[in-house]
């Protein structure tokens, strides 16, 4: 099997077997239960598979990984590094991937989402600070100022001009520099932050309609549509799963 510079990143865990799998041109080691592989976007690799095995793949679009990196580590998205690994011993990552496989099998969407976040965080934390500061994009203090402005105004109708003013830039230049630093557009970032606030509030007892307005959505149906697109669950189903 040959992979030639595929799009997206891949994290894999061998669940059963794997001794008949080798990565050609790298090492003589073979797969085994518990072995982890991390293959960044754009890698090229060739594999020889001579026996059956079972493993779980987590495929991550580059934009989604960079968005997560920018939010989780408060760093410029362009600083993201995903260290490559082949048949690696990473017990914490292996456990997160094993939980992911179990959650998918049992249809537990919330548990699967949590496991994915943990796995991605463990992979990305290894590369934090691995690159020097970059030119272009938003300076660190401006990224923090814009992020704080978004958090403070989530229940309001945030405008692009307002965000650009917070950074002291024109709307045109702000959009380009924001995407470079956060890995997503301002609209996508605000939408994700609103969903994150809704997730937090859904752990309480507030009415879903009230939560929708508190997070800047125009109606409960608006929240439901966006929330399901982001998480795969409706707010009501998410609340039920969180309390189960």
Phi, psi and omega in degrees: 000136185233133175244123182244097176048058181289158174278142179088162180257154182228130172243130185230147173228128175281121181267321181212135180071207180109349182297340179266016180244127177230148172263116186288143176079006182244304185196166181276348182297153179237172179291168180191159177302131181094350180284141183245139172236136176235117184239105181293160177304138176087000178288162172234136182205156179226135187233141174252123183238117185241006181205162179285152177201172179229131177209167179244132176252135170245112181264128185236114173301142184301319181298320180292319178296319180290323175299314179299316180300313182298320182283317186287322186251000180051047178236161174299132183301332181287349178275357183297132174231129176247097184298134180284146178211144178229120180053047186270152173265103178225083189304318182292318178294319179299320180294319178296318179292325177294320176295323178299313180299317180295320181293320179295317180299322184267001178073024181268090187297318182296315179296323178294319180296318179296318180295321177297317179297319179294316180297315181294319179298319179295319180293315185285331182297333180292337183253007181295130179077013184280349180235152178288173178298147182256154173274152182082179184071186180271137175297154183308318182290331177285323176300316180294320181295316180294316179299318178295321179297319178296312182299321182287339185243020184299328182279354180259174177274088182293133180249151180299320180299324179294317179293320179296320178298323179297331179264355181071034183230162171289156181300322182298308182289327180297316181301314181295315183288328176296313181298321178299320186276323185257347178083355179218170178286160176304319180299314180296322180295312181297318179301316180294320179294325177294320177294321179296319177295319179298320177302317180295315182291330180293344175288344178266200186251006182296152178295142183297325178297318179294322178297321179302312181291325180292341181254008175089009177273151186282341181196171177295322180293326176297313176301314183300316181296313182289318182298317179293323179296326183275324188246343184087359181232151170284160177305320180295317179293322178297316179299316180297318181293322181292331182264356183289000000 
